[in-house]
Amino acid sequence: MGANYASQVAKQMPLIRDPEVLAYLSVLGDSLARLTDRNDLEWHFAIVDSKEVNAFAIPGGYIYVNRGLIERSKTMAQVAGVVGHEIGHVVKRHSIKQMQKSQGANIGVTGLCILTRVCENAGGLLDLAAGGVFAKFSRDDEAEADAEGVRLVVRAGIDPHGIPEMFRILLDERKAAPGAMDEFFMSHPLEEDRITATNALIASYAPERLKGLTNDSPRFQAFKARLASLPESKPAAKKK
């Protein structure tokens, strides 16, 4: 099922194809995913070539991060936190639960049109939206994914403070440019309380457990620079 959805996403969304960039994200993602209890999944990590800020997961271990989100990050720990959060949605089966709620109901289509800007050629993705794949997660789901993200990055030796730091970057940008962050906030309810909650989760660890965890690396900064150097994908031609 996940492979089928991923095939539709690949047809409808512009994806980064640069091997060097994808290799870095895959290594980072795998370093987190292998620490979950879902050893039955073959994880896949992709970058959507969109300046809009978003990240999402679909069933089966497919994780997508928008170029715009990576560009707004400052450190490796911030992107790792986002990836860990999305892995959390898969591990906790949040998309499956949304699909079960949405079966047979044509919900989410308008939201997906706003979310992806590809409605002119998005027949397949509209089917996914109607099935609940891209439905907005509940606050409880987001809290579960946050907790899983914190757990994974700590286990991977990465500074978990990147998670609330990324939340702060996104909230500050929403305040500075209302409407510019609609895509992310539509699919990920985010308020100040999530920053408080993730900081509390981090504070529950013994200080020595968090000492020396990696916050950033030259390889991550090289990855960001490489991504920034790539030309933007051309939009798909409209069908006549």
N, C-alpha and C positions, 0 to 999 in steps of 0.2 A: 504494500500500500504506500509506504513512504517513498519507494523508488518511483512509483507512478506519479505521485505528487511532485517529486523533485524534477521529473522529466517535464511536467507542465510549467513549473517555475522557470526552468532553463529556457523554455521556448518563449516565455512571456516577459521575463525580466532580463535586463542587461547584466551579465556577470563578468567579472574580471577574469581574464584567461591567462595572465602572466604567470608562468610556472614558478618564478622565484618568490613572488608575493604569496601565491597560494601555498607554496611549500612552508613558508614561515607560519602562516595561520594554521595550517594542518598540524604542524609539530606542536604549536602552542595548544591547540584544541585537544590533540591526542594526549598530551601530558596531563590534561584534566579528565578527559573522558575515561581513560584507563583506570582511574581511581574510583569509578562508580561501580555499582553492582550489576551493571548492564553489559556484561561481557559478551552477551549474545548479539549485540549490535555492531555493525560496521559503521563507524562514525564518518561523517563527511562535513567539511567546512568550506564555505564559499563566501565571496565578497560580492555584494550587489553594487553595481557601478552607478550609484545614486548619491547625489550630494545631500539628500535628505537624511535625517538621522533616524535609524531604526536598526533593529536586530530581531530575528524571529527564528523559531524552530518548527519543524514539521515532524510527524511521527517517523520512527525508524532511524533516528540519529542524524538528521540533516539540519545543520546549523548555518544560518546566514547572518552576516553582519554588513550593514551598509557602509560604503566608502565614507560617507559624511560623518558617521559616528567615529570611525577610526581617525579621521582628520581632526576631530575635535578633542581627541584624547591627548594627554600629555605623556603618559607613561605606559609601560607594558602591563603593569598591574591593573590599570583601568580597563584595558581591552580584555585582559584575562578574566576580570570580574564579570564583564558582559557575557563572554563566552561561557563561563561557569554558570551564570544565571540561566542562559538558554539551555544548557545541558540539563540543568535542574528541571526545567519544564518537561523535557523528554523523560527523564528518570521518574518524575512524579506523574507522568502520563496525563498532563493537563490538557493537551490537545485532544487526546482520545476522549476524555470526559466531556470536553466542549462539543465534540462531534456527536457523542451519544445524546447530548441535550438537544442538538440542532437537527438531528436526522429528520428529513422530510420538511423542514422549515426553511423558507428562502430568506434567511437572515444574513446580515453581514455584507451583502453585496454592495450597498451604497458606501459602507465604511471601507471596503476593500478598494473601491474606486478612488477614494480619497487617499488611501494608504499607499497605493502603488502607482497612480497616475497612468495606468495602462489600459483603461477600460475599453478604448476603441478596439483593441486586439486581445482582449483578455477572457475569451470564452472559457478556457480551461480554468483560469484562476477564479472566475466567478463561480464555477462549480465547487471549487475548494472552499470558497467563502460560504456558499450555501450549506456546505456540509459541516461548517463550524471549525475548519482547520485554522482560519485566521481570526477566530472570534476573540474578543477582548477578554483577557484573563481577569478573574476576580482578585480582590485584594488578598484573600487568603492564598490563592495560587501564587501571586507575586511574592508574598512573604515566604512561602515554602521554597520557591526558586531562589530567593535571596539567601536563605539559610543554606541551601545546598551549594550555592556559589561560594559563600564564605568557607564552608567546609572543604570544598574541593581545592580552592586556591591555597589554603593553609597546608593541606596535605601535599600539594605540589611544590611547596616551598616558595610561594608567591605572597607578597604583602596583601592582606585582605582589605586594607584601607583604600585600595583602588576602587572598591565598589561604592562606598559612600562618596568618594571623591568624584567619580563619574556622575553620580546622581546630582551632586552639587553643580558640576559644569553644566548639565542639562537644564537644571532648574534656573540657574543664573541666566542662561541663554534665552530661556522662555520668557523671563522677566524683561530682558533687554530687547527682544524681538518677538512680541506676541504673534502667534500664528506660524512662525517659522519652524516650530517643533511639533506641529500637529500630528505628523506621522507617528512619531515615537509615543507621544502621550495618549494617542488614541488606542494603541495596542498595549501600553504599559502604564497603568495608573501609577502616578508618582507624585508624592507630596513630601513635605518636610519629615513626616513621621517615618518614612522609610529610611531616611538618613539616620534618624535617631535609633531606629530598630536595628539597622545593620551595625552601627557603632556599638550598640549594646551587646550584640552577638560577638563582635570582635573583643570587647572588653571582658567577656566571659572566659576567654583563654588566659592561661597563665602567661605573664609577661615573658618568661624565658622561652615559651613556645613560639612567640612571635618575633623574638630577637633574631636578627640576621636574615629575615626573609627578603627575597628579591623584589625590588620596586620597579626597576627599569634596567635596560641593557642596551649596549651599542647595537646589537642585532635588531632590537625592536625599532630603534631610531632609524637604522638603515632600511628596514621594512617600510616605515612610514615615508621616508624620502623616496624610495622606489615607487611606492603607490602614488605619491604626489606627482611623480614625473610621467606617469602614464596618461595618455590622452583619454578624454572621456569617450565612452561608447556612444556611437551614433544611435539615435532613437530608431526603433523599428519602423519601416515604411508603412504608412496606413494602407489598408486594403481598399481598393476601389470597388 
